[in-house]
């Protein structure tokens, strides 16, 4: 049984997948509960599981889990900025953006937060990232930065000096990365935002820094 379960790999799975491994078991939810109690699988939410690291022989990929736990969604904001090395602080909860209602899941693997966005906003600035044999959706650095502005209350700027203050002191953003940011992508997002004035000021600041 152990070797057969290992074939599932690191991808979250539902009860029907588990049923396919135990076709003769009439009460598959009881079997799932036993496997959870034995530490072979982890319950993420009702009807969704993942193999334990001991069972799969590999570490969890929390970004992949975030995509499967609630979607369509992509990893973003401080989680993505930290992944790219653009902010120094560790981010312990995985932050994602989704077209569904905002949700929060507290699992044995960690906390997962989802913020609601429009379908138009979701469709821009998201990439498929490859990690060994796995792939997951994550915001580009530019999108992660604008997501943070868009979905964090209290972030409102009118002057470029305020942008500099926020990036360097509040966010502790790696300003050496500013020349690499894609201005065209930021311009696509701005008209879709109710914080378009703030986003336009950020774009002007980035353009000024890139021109130096």
Rosetta blueprint (number, residue, H / E / L):
1 X L
2 X H
3 X H
4 X H
5 X H
6 X H
7 X L
8 X L
9 X L
10 X L
11 X L
12 X L
13 X E
14 X E
15 X H
16 X H
17 X H
18 X H
19 X H
20 X H
21 X H
22 X L
23 X L
24 X L
25 X L
26 X L
27 X L
28 X H
29 X H
30 X H
31 X H
32 X H
33 X H
34 X H
35 X H
36 X H
37 X H
38 X L
39 X L
40 X L
41 X E
42 X E
43 X E
44 X E
45 X E
46 X L
47 X L
48 X E
49 X E
50 X E
51 X E
52 X L
53 X H
54 X H
55 X H
56 X H
57 X L
58 X L
59 X L
60 X L
61 X L
62 X H
63 X H
64 X H
65 X H
66 X H
67 X H
68 X H
69 X H
70 X L
71 X L
72 X L
73 X E
74 X E
75 X E
76 X L
77 X H
78 X H
79 X H
80 X H
81 X H
82 X H
83 X H
84 X L
85 X L
86 X L
87 X L
88 X L
89 X L
90 X L
91 X L
92 X L
93 X L
94 X E
95 X E
96 X E
97 X E
98 X E
99 X L
100 X L
101 X L
102 X L
103 X E
104 X E
105 X E
106 X E
107 X E
108 X L
109 X L
110 X E
111 X E
112 X E
113 X E
114 X E
115 X E
116 X E
117 X L
118 X L
119 X H
120 X H
121 X H
122 X H
123 X L
124 X L
125 X L
126 X E
127 X E
128 X E
129 X E
130 X E
131 X E
132 X L
133 X L
134 X E
135 X E
136 X E
137 X E
138 X E
139 X E
140 X L
141 X H
142 X H
143 X H
144 X H
145 X H
146 X H
147 X H
148 X H
149 X H
150 X H
151 X H
152 X L
153 X L
154 X L
155 X L
156 X L
157 X L
158 X L
159 X L
160 X H
161 X H
162 X H
163 X H
164 X H
165 X H
166 X H
167 X H
168 X H
169 X H
170 X H
171 X L
172 X L
173 X L
174 X L
175 X H
176 X H
177 X H
178 X H
179 X H
180 X H
181 X L
182 X L
183 X H
184 X H
185 X H
186 X H
187 X H
188 X H
189 X H
190 X H
191 X L
192 X L
193 X L
194 X L
195 X L
196 X H
197 X H
198 X H
199 X H
200 X H
201 X H
202 X H
203 X H
204 X H
205 X H
206 X H
207 X H
208 X H
209 X H
210 X H
211 X H
212 X L
